[in-house]
Amino acid sequence: MNVYEEAIKLHKKLGGKIDISLKANIDTKEQLSLLYSPGVAQPCLEIAENNELAYDYTIKNNMIAVVSDGSAVLGLGNIGGSASIPVMEGKAALFKAFGDVNAFPICLDTQDDEEIINIVKNIAPVFGGINLEDISAPRCFYIEEKLSNMLDIPVFHDDQHGTAIVCLAGLINALKVVKKDNNIKIVVNGLGSAGVAITKLLVEYGFSNFSLCDINGEIFSGKLDETKMNDLVKNLNELKQNNGNSLSSALENADVFIGVSAANILTKEMVAKMNNNPIIFAMANPNPEISYDLARECEVAIMATGRSDYPNQINNVLVFPGVFKGALSAKATKINKEMKLAAAMALVDIISDEELNSEYIIPSPFDKRVVDKISEAIKNTAIATGVVRK
């Protein structure tokens, strides 16, 4: 059997990847009285007087909603709420396996932005954080911003920020390997949720020279700061209608290619236009923008993909368990840019300069240090920047 046949067999056998377990037995009248009626009335009354006690008495202290409308699932596109359940269940399983964070899939049968916002707002009381997942761009930007401003718990669109954090960490370490600094030209191809978030975080870190491309070609070339980046995001749809140079032209004298686009669009001839020791992050799934073998033929200095069967996997599973574990621990109300940058630097610091090499710029998701380092960085930064519950 291939991986897809094996996956179907396993999913059918399991009937779902997550379950609910009890923290206390309910096998005596005394336990029933304490955990349900009449004893349960007392924590209810105390929470009614002070909502903050929900963090002490309920699952809110360690429970995340994984919310999707199924409009942009993995490489599958708009497959809807029901078809997105296996992915959202999988995300919940990863939360538990890697971060010991409880999470539950909330797969919605609507793609109306305002309806999604209203639903999430109204289910928020039971959750300590909201992980938005696989919602199409540019809608995801609006939905996340509205919910972040509306709710007093963290709202984090992982497709955007999780991918961006891992990408930034990998790039910082890759530049150490090739001995280049921040004064480089970066080409980002694919301006959906991940591409925009990656660019934004790179700008916030201090990179400034970009060429941004979508399916039809280049839409921006030049210097970017945070103000220009915010303006670009606001006008993204309009800019996409006015394409200029081709991706091939944009790659002239580039040092870095970051792809969150489509398989096999990067040719040997395009790579040849880049500067010496090019860095390529080809993150289209399941097949990257250029194959690993062809990239090696092109003498690419560092190659990263979204796949686990090649070195340097850029995967947001490295990030979201630690981000939410730290946010829950701090009782954070938001996940701000300082927290995202801190998470990236935590990833960077896991690999010592002596360990760094072209095939090891980012740690494995199975590295036990990852979640704890990111969680600590998120918690400390949340407290330092004041985005915690009073």
Phi, psi and omega in degrees: 000147172272179186298327182288320177294320177296320180296316178299316180300316182290317179298320180294320179296316184283326185063039184116147187264350182234163180213172175250130179244156180266142176270347179216147177287150174234078183228014172222162178297324181296315179294320178298321181292325181281318186274337176229223187280135010265347189300326184298340181299326185293310175299327177299313181295321180291322177293324178299327178280329184210101184302333182298336181291348174301329178292334180271328191252353187223177180291353181305330183292344181209054181217125181245139171268125174262103192252128176216152171254005177070021186273346181207068188271120178041231176262018189263344177084211185273092183251358174087171186297310184298317182290343179276351185304315181302324179289316182291324172300317179298320178297317178298321178296321179292321175307313184287315185295319186264329185240359187053038176253128177284140179212152181224136180285130174240098185254118193263142178263046175207148172235025174274121187304312184293325178293319177300312180301317181293319179298311182297318177304319187277342175264355187301330185305330184273352186249148175269352179189160180239120174256104176283142189214134170053047173250133190293152174270150002274004183303323184300326180296314181295313182298315181296315181298315181297314181292322179298321180284336187271325188257157177254027172232158183296137173240124190221115177272101191295325178303325177282292197278325177298313178297319181296319181297314179295320181297315179299313180300315179297320181292318178303314180289324179298320180295328175296320182295316183270001177059050173238157180254195184288349181276066183234163175261127182245127174256122175251123180244118185110107186243048168275203185299315182291315182298319179292316182294321177300310180301315182298316181291323177297321177295316180297330178286327179137358173286148186222341187258109188229151162235123183249128185231149171239197188299333183261354179137196186282133177246346177207142174213128177141203184273137178236135167238182185296322180295312179297324181294318178297320177295321181297316180298319180297328185251021188300314182298320178294318181296325181294342179275352185235068184284149179248250183293164175280167175301322180300315179293321181298331183281354178297126179062025175275150177259332186224135170245125175242115183248125170229063193226263187216159185293141165059035179264349182260117185261167178300322181294322178294315180299325181297339179280347183281164177294170178301152180053055182291149176249127181235120171252097184257096194252010174298139180240145000278347181248129185288171181297335173215141183292153181301316182294318180293322177300319177295321176299326181279003180059040172294132184291316181221129180239128175232148178222181174269003188265150180273350182266007173234160176295161173059061179280119175269098186224132184288355173297339175293339193249306195296326178297317180290322179299310182286327176299316178292320180294319178294319180298321180276352190054049181289149177261343180212165167242104186267178184295327179297322178292321179294318177295321178296321178296318178298316181292329175297319176295317179304315189285347179295326181261121179288159179301327180290330181277336184301136170204177188297339180250013179212077179251352183215139181288165177282149174301339181271359175289117187297343181283338192299304185299316182295318180295315180293317180302315180297317180297318180295313181300310183297321182287323176301314180295316182296327182264001171078019180261055180232160181292142182283000000 
